[in-house]
Amino acid sequence: MRLIGASRPVAVAGSPGTAARAGGGVRAAVDRSRLVARRWTELTPAQVVRAVRRYRWTVLALVLLGGVGGGLAAAAQTPVYRAQARLVCSPNFPTNDVRQLDVGGNYILQRVRSYTEVADSTEVAAAVTARLGLPDPPEELLSRISVTSRASTAVLTVEVDDTDPERARDVANAVAEEIPAYIARIERPAGVDRSPVKVTVVRPAVAPESPDSPRPLTDVGLGLVGGLVVAAVTALGRYARDPAVRDAGHAAEVADLVPLADAGPVGPSPLTVDGTAERADELRRMRTDVRLQAAGGPLTTIAVVEPTAGGGATVTAAHLALAFAQAGDPVVLVDADPGRPSAHALFGIGNDTGLTTVLDGGSAVRDALVRWTPDLPLHVLPAGPGGPGPIRPDQLADLVAELRHDRTLVVVVGPPLLSDADTLHLVEAADATVVTARVGSTDADSLATAVRVLRQVPARLLGLVTVGRSG
């Protein structure tokens, strides 16, 4: 709508365009990073779920990519087989005294941990290499041998990894056979011909039938989990960087306005009586919230304002008008945005006659009004044909005064505030103003700027209505 002269964008210190031009360099990058980090930490569980849903195709692609990567990594690895041999340590002295056996057993339990540290020694590896005639040096063989024990047990487990299952078995058995003699040498006291500790092989190694690595299912599973983690971080990062309002609570916080009811999704389909019946509770809540916020002042004209295009002003105005009409109040909805007429499509009516024809003198206002359904006292004044033109503020005031006779509520929706400063005249002509924001679309900075502009008018702000994401 153009009230006087050509349209002009609102210029306010701190607006998104000014901030973008002023920012730059390292400082701007640091400030942006801090903002993203703050938004990240403020995400609620519901917003995390919403972020994953919004970027679900990215999440799915990254998860599948992780699974494929895990599978390819498994396929590229050389199979490695692991053979195990088990030994047990016991006291090596003749006695029937239970107490001596108990002391000997405790001694062995204390020593077993040390055996795991020294049993896979170079001496043992050299003996195994010589016995089996292996071409690898003892140091290389040591890298494939491990000796472990369970806590509070006298059991030693020898594990050997090799690309050949039979060689893994032979090396494990050879190590298991060398360990008893090695431990006996290091444990035998000076001047004594035998060690107080006896080490016995209780389970020789067998050739493994399947490789220990890679494990395709495990690798694919790990790849899927890794892909999910990366996907979640990516989705949350993009969600946190998104300058748009995230939900009703976030929008109300940014605008510092009372949150009113949700106006529902934005869609191309016209409203229907059945569709509004399904939203009866929400409409009643919207009507109640508006009346409570307007208590103590007149409420004959409500201006519905969106910061930027696509903020859901027309849908909000439609639901607001329906809410009051369902309570039996006479309502007129005026589409005061001839440059982007949309109310007629939403209600499924024509746009041949409307606001422009009335203000041009081509039609009386009563003739231009369209009653939506016989059941509701709701009339719609479409924007009309011909596009925007210069309209004097007194014309708008006279029109509103003519429409709001006999306690009729006039709901007016105009152009986006930040792209057409003449919308402020519409706000000045109204008793109260409702601001709208579309979740996932309206820029948070633009919303804050628009509210600052409205407070400077000053406008009587009733609150904020959010519109859900389309589809």
C-alpha positions in Angstrom: 0.0 0.0 0.0 1.2 3.5 -0.8 -0.2 6.3 1.4 1.8 9.3 0.3 4.3 9.2 -2.5 6.6 6.4 -3.4 7.4 3.7 -1.0 10.7 3.8 0.9 12.4 1.3 3.1 12.6 1.9 6.8 16.1 3.0 7.8 16.8 2.5 11.5 20.2 2.3 13.3 21.0 -1.3 14.0 18.9 -2.6 11.1 20.2 -5.9 9.4 21.5 -4.1 6.3 23.4 -1.4 8.3 24.9 -4.0 10.6 26.0 -6.2 7.7 27.7 -3.2 6.0 29.4 -2.1 9.3 30.5 -5.6 10.1 33.5 -7.2 8.5 36.9 -8.7 9.0 38.0 -10.7 12.0 35.8 -8.8 14.5 32.7 -9.6 12.6 33.7 -13.2 12.3 34.3 -13.5 16.0 31.0 -11.8 16.9 29.2 -14.1 14.5 30.9 -17.2 16.0 30.0 -16.0 19.5 26.4 -15.5 18.4 26.2 -19.0 16.9 27.8 -20.5 20.0 25.2 -18.8 22.2 22.4 -19.9 20.0 23.8 -23.5 20.1 23.8 -23.5 23.9 20.3 -22.1 24.1 18.8 -24.9 21.9 16.1 -26.9 23.7 15.4 -30.6 23.2 12.4 -29.7 21.0 14.5 -27.4 18.9 17.2 -30.2 18.5 14.5 -32.5 17.2 13.2 -29.7 14.9 16.7 -29.1 13.6 17.2 -32.8 12.7 13.8 -32.8 11.0 14.5 -29.6 9.1 17.8 -31.0 7.7 16.7 -34.6 7.6 17.9 -35.2 4.1 21.4 -33.9 5.0 21.3 -36.1 8.1 20.3 -39.1 6.1 22.9 -38.5 3.5 25.7 -38.2 6.1 24.5 -41.3 8.0 24.5 -43.3 4.8 27.9 -41.9 3.8 29.3 -42.9 7.2 27.9 -46.5 6.7 29.4 -46.7 3.2 32.7 -45.4 4.4 32.8 -48.0 7.2 32.0 -50.7 4.6 34.7 -49.5 2.3 37.2 -49.3 5.1 36.4 -52.8 6.1 36.8 -54.0 2.5 40.2 -52.3 2.1 41.7 -53.9 5.2 43.8 -57.1 5.1 42.2 -59.8 7.2 44.0 -60.4 10.5 43.5 -63.6 12.5 43.9 -63.8 16.3 44.9 -67.0 18.0 44.8 -67.4 21.8 46.5 -69.8 24.2 45.9 -69.9 27.9 48.2 -70.6 30.8 47.7 -70.9 34.6 50.2 -70.1 37.4 50.3 -72.2 40.5 52.6 -72.8 43.6 55.5 -75.1 42.9 56.4 -76.6 46.3 55.3 -79.8 48.1 53.0 -79.1 51.0 49.7 -80.1 52.5 49.4 -77.1 54.7 46.4 -75.0 53.6 47.9 -71.9 55.0 51.1 -72.3 53.1 49.1 -72.9 49.9 47.0 -69.8 50.6 50.2 -67.7 51.1 51.6 -69.2 47.9 48.5 -68.4 46.0 48.5 -64.8 47.1 52.1 -64.5 46.1 51.3 -65.7 42.6 48.3 -63.3 42.3 50.6 -60.5 43.1 53.2 -61.6 40.6 50.9 -62.4 37.7 50.5 -58.7 36.9 54.3 -58.5 36.5 54.3 -61.6 34.2 52.1 -59.8 31.7 54.7 -57.0 31.5 57.8 -59.2 30.9 56.4 -62.4 29.3 56.3 -60.9 25.8 60.0 -60.1 26.0 62.6 -60.0 23.2 64.1 -63.2 24.7 60.8 -65.1 24.3 60.2 -63.6 20.8 63.8 -64.6 19.7 63.3 -68.1 20.9 59.9 -68.4 19.0 61.5 -67.0 15.9 64.3 -69.5 16.0 62.0 -72.4 16.8 59.6 -71.7 13.9 62.2 -70.3 11.5 60.3 -67.1 11.0 61.8 -64.5 8.6 60.7 -61.5 10.8 63.0 -60.1 13.4 62.0 -60.6 17.1 61.1 -56.9 17.4 58.5 -57.2 14.6 57.1 -60.3 16.1 56.6 -58.6 19.5 54.3 -56.1 17.9 51.9 -58.9 17.2 52.1 -60.6 20.6 50.2 -59.6 23.8 50.1 -61.2 27.2 47.2 -60.3 29.5 45.6 -61.4 32.7 42.3 -60.9 34.4 42.3 -59.2 37.8 42.4 -61.5 40.8 43.2 -64.6 38.7 46.3 -66.5 38.0 45.5 -67.0 34.3 47.7 -65.7 31.5 46.3 -65.2 28.0 48.6 -65.1 25.0 47.2 -63.5 21.9 48.9 -63.4 18.5 47.7 -61.5 15.4 48.7 -62.6 12.0 47.4 -62.5 8.4 47.7 -66.4 8.3 45.5 -68.2 10.8 47.8 -71.3 11.0 50.8 -69.2 11.6 48.9 -67.2 14.3 48.2 -70.6 16.0 51.8 -71.8 15.8 53.2 -68.6 17.1 50.7 -68.5 20.0 51.5 -72.1 21.0 55.3 -71.4 20.7 55.0 -68.4 22.9 52.9 -70.3 25.4 55.6 -73.0 25.5 58.4 -70.6 26.0 56.8 -68.5 28.8 57.0 -71.2 31.6 60.7 -71.7 31.2 61.2 -67.9 31.0 59.2 -67.3 34.2 60.9 -70.2 36.0 64.3 -68.6 35.3 63.4 -65.1 36.6 61.5 -66.5 39.6 64.1 -69.1 40.8 65.9 -67.8 43.9 69.7 -67.9 44.0 71.0 -71.3 45.3 67.7 -73.0 44.6 67.3 -75.5 41.8 63.6 -74.8 41.1 61.1 -71.9 40.8 58.4 -71.5 43.4 56.0 -70.8 40.5 54.8 -73.3 38.0 53.2 -72.2 34.7 51.2 -74.7 32.8 49.5 -74.5 29.3 45.9 -75.3 29.9 44.4 -74.4 26.5 46.6 -74.5 23.4 45.8 -72.2 20.6 43.8 -73.4 17.6 43.7 -71.9 14.1 40.9 -69.2 14.0 38.2 -69.9 11.4 37.3 -66.2 10.9 39.4 -63.0 11.0 39.4 -60.8 14.1 39.5 -57.8 11.8 38.1 -56.3 9.8 34.5 -56.9 11.1 32.3 -55.6 8.3 29.1 -55.4 10.4 30.9 -53.6 13.2 32.7 -51.3 10.9 29.5 -50.4 9.1 27.8 -49.9 12.4 30.5 -47.6 13.6 30.4 -45.8 10.3 26.7 -45.2 10.7 27.1 -44.0 14.3 29.9 -41.7 13.3 27.9 -40.4 10.4 25.0 -39.8 12.7 27.2 -37.8 15.1 28.6 -35.7 12.2 25.1 -35.3 10.8 23.7 -34.2 14.2 26.5 -31.7 14.7 26.0 -30.4 11.1 22.3 -30.0 11.5 22.6 -28.3 14.9 25.3 -26.0 13.5 23.2 -25.0 10.5 20.2 -24.5 12.7 22.1 -22.4 15.2 23.5 -20.3 12.3 20.1 -19.8 10.8 19.2 -16.1 11.4 15.4 -16.9 11.2 13.3 -17.3 14.3 13.3 -20.9 15.5 9.9 -21.2 17.3 7.2 -19.1 19.0 9.2 -18.7 22.2 12.3 -17.6 20.3 10.3 -15.1 18.3 8.6 -13.7 21.4 12.0 -13.3 23.1 13.5 -11.5 20.1 10.6 -9.2 19.8 10.1 -8.7 23.5 6.3 -9.1 23.0 3.6 -11.2 24.6 3.2 -14.5 22.6 -0.3 -14.9 21.3 -1.7 -18.1 19.7 -0.1 -19.7 16.7 -1.9 -18.8 13.5 -1.1 -22.2 11.9 0.8 -23.1 8.7 1.1 -20.9 5.7 -0.2 -22.7 2.7 -1.6 -21.9 -0.8 -5.0 -23.5 -0.1 -8.0 -21.3 0.6 -9.5 -21.4 4.1 -12.5 -23.5 4.5 -15.2 -23.6 7.2 -14.2 -27.2 8.0 -10.6 -26.2 8.4 -11.4 -23.4 10.8 -13.6 -25.8 12.8 -10.7 -28.0 13.4 -8.8 -25.0 14.9 -11.7 -23.9 17.1 -9.7 -24.1 20.3 -6.8 -22.2 18.9 -9.0 -19.5 17.5 -10.8 -19.1 20.9 -7.4 -18.8 22.5 -6.3 -16.2 20.0 -9.5 -14.2 20.6 -9.1 -14.4 24.3 -5.5 -13.4 24.3 -6.2 -10.4 22.1 -9.0 -9.2 24.3 -7.0 -9.6 27.5 -4.1 -7.6 26.0 -6.5 -4.9 24.7 -8.3 -4.6 28.1 -8.7 -1.0 29.2 -8.5 0.5 25.7 -10.6 0.7 22.5 -10.5 -2.2 20.1 -12.3 -1.3 16.9 -9.4 -1.5 14.5 -6.4 -4.0 14.6 -3.5 -3.6 12.2 -1.6 -6.8 11.5 2.1 -6.1 10.6 4.8 -8.4 9.3 8.5 -7.2 9.3 9.3 -8.7 5.9 7.4 -10.4 3.1 6.2 -13.9 3.9 5.8 -13.2 7.7 2.3 -14.6 7.7 0.4 -11.3 8.2 -2.5 -12.2 5.9 -3.0 -15.7 7.5 -2.8 -14.1 10.9 -5.3 -11.4 10.0 -7.6 -14.1 8.5 -7.6 -16.3 11.6 -8.0 -13.2 13.8 -11.0 -12.1 11.9 -12.5 -15.6 12.0 -11.9 -15.9 15.7 -14.0 -12.8 16.4 -16.6 -13.7 13.8 -17.2 -17.1 15.4 -17.9 -15.3 18.6 -20.7 -13.4 16.8 -18.8 -10.1 16.4 -19.2 -8.3 13.1 -15.8 -8.2 11.4 -14.3 -6.7 8.2 -11.0 -7.8 7.0 -9.2 -5.3 4.8 -6.4 -6.2 2.5 -4.4 -3.0 2.4 -1.5 -4.3 0.3 -2.5 -3.8 -3.4 1.0 -4.4 -4.4 0.8 -8.0 -3.2 -2.9 -8.9 -2.8 -3.4 -12.3 -1.1 -6.6 -12.2 1.0 -8.9 -12.9 -1.9 -6.9 -16.1 -2.7 -6.9 -17.2 0.9 -10.6 -16.8 1.2 -11.4 -18.1 -2.3 -13.1 -14.9 -3.5 -12.6 -12.6 -6.5 -10.4 -9.5 -6.6 -12.1 -7.5 -9.4 -13.5 -5.0 -6.9 -11.8 -4.0 -3.7 -9.8 -1.3 -1.8 -8.3 0.4 -4.9 -11.7 0.7 -6.6 -13.3 2.1 -3.4 -10.5 4.7 -2.9 -10.6 5.6 -6.6 -14.3 6.3 -6.4 -15.2 3.4 -8.7 -17.3 1.6 -6.1 -19.0 2.2 -2.8 -17.4 0.4 0.1 -20.6 -1.6 0.8 -20.6 -2.9 -2.8 -17.0 -3.9 -2.6 -17.4 -5.9 0.6 -17.7 -9.7 0.2 -19.5 -11.8 2.8 -17.4 -15.0 3.1 -20.1 -17.4 4.3 -23.8 -16.8 5.4 -23.1 -18.4 8.7 -20.5 -15.9 9.9 -20.6 -12.1 10.2 -17.3 -11.8 8.4 -16.8 -9.5 5.4 -13.6 -9.2 3.3 -12.5 -6.2 1.4 -9.9 -7.4 -1.2 -7.0 -5.3 -2.3 -8.6 -4.8 -5.6 -7.1 -4.5 -9.1 -4.7 -2.0 -10.5 -1.8 -2.4 -8.1 -0.5 0.2 -5.7 -1.1 3.9 -6.0 -0.7 7.0 -3.9 -3.4 7.0 -1.1 -3.7 9.9 1.3 -3.8 9.0 5.1 -7.1 10.8 5.4 -8.6 8.4 2.8 -7.6 5.4 4.9 -8.9 7.1 8.1 -12.3 7.9 6.5 -12.5 4.3 5.2 -11.8 2.8 8.6 -14.3 5.1 10.2 -17.0 4.1 7.8 -16.3 0.4 8.2 -16.2 0.2 12.0 -19.8 1.5 12.6 -22.1 -0.5 14.8 -19.3 -2.1 16.9 -17.8 -3.7 13.8 -14.2 -4.8 14.3 -11.9 -3.9 11.4 -8.8 -6.0 10.8 -6.3 -4.4 8.4 -3.2 -6.1 6.9 -0.7 -4.0 5.1 2.6 -4.3 3.3 5.8 -5.5 5.1 6.9 -2.8 7.5 10.7 -2.9 6.7 10.1 -2.6 2.9 7.4 0.0 3.0 7.5 2.7 5.7 4.1 4.0 4.7 2.7 1.0 6.7 3.3 3.1 9.8 0.4 5.3 8.7 -1.8 2.2 8.8 -0.5 1.5 12.4 -1.3 5.1 13.4 -4.8 4.7 12.1 -5.5 1.5 14.1 -6.4 1.2 17.8 -4.0 -1.7 18.3 -1.3 -3.7 16.4 -0.4 -7.3 16.2 3.0 -8.3 14.9 3.5 -11.6 13.0 6.6 -13.8 12.4 7.0 -16.9 10.4 8.9 -19.7 12.1 12.0 -20.7 10.0 11.6 -17.7 7.7 11.4 -14.3 9.4 14.8 -13.0 10.2 15.2 -12.5 13.9 17.1 -9.2 13.5 14.4 -7.9 11.1 11.7 -8.8 13.7 13.6 -6.9 16.4 14.1 -3.9 14.2 10.4 -3.8 13.2 9.3 -3.9 16.8 11.7 -1.0 17.6 10.2 1.0 14.8 6.7 0.3 16.0 7.6 1.4 19.6 8.9 4.7 18.2 5.6 5.5 16.5 4.4 4.7 19.2 2.1 1.8 18.4 -0.2 0.0 20.9 1.3 -3.5 20.5 -0.9 -6.3 21.7 1.6 -9.1 21.1 3.2 -11.5 18.6 1.5 -14.2 16.5 3.8 -16.9 15.0 3.0 -18.7 11.8 4.2 -22.3 11.4 6.4 -23.4 8.6 4.6 -24.3 5.4 4.2 -28.0 4.6 
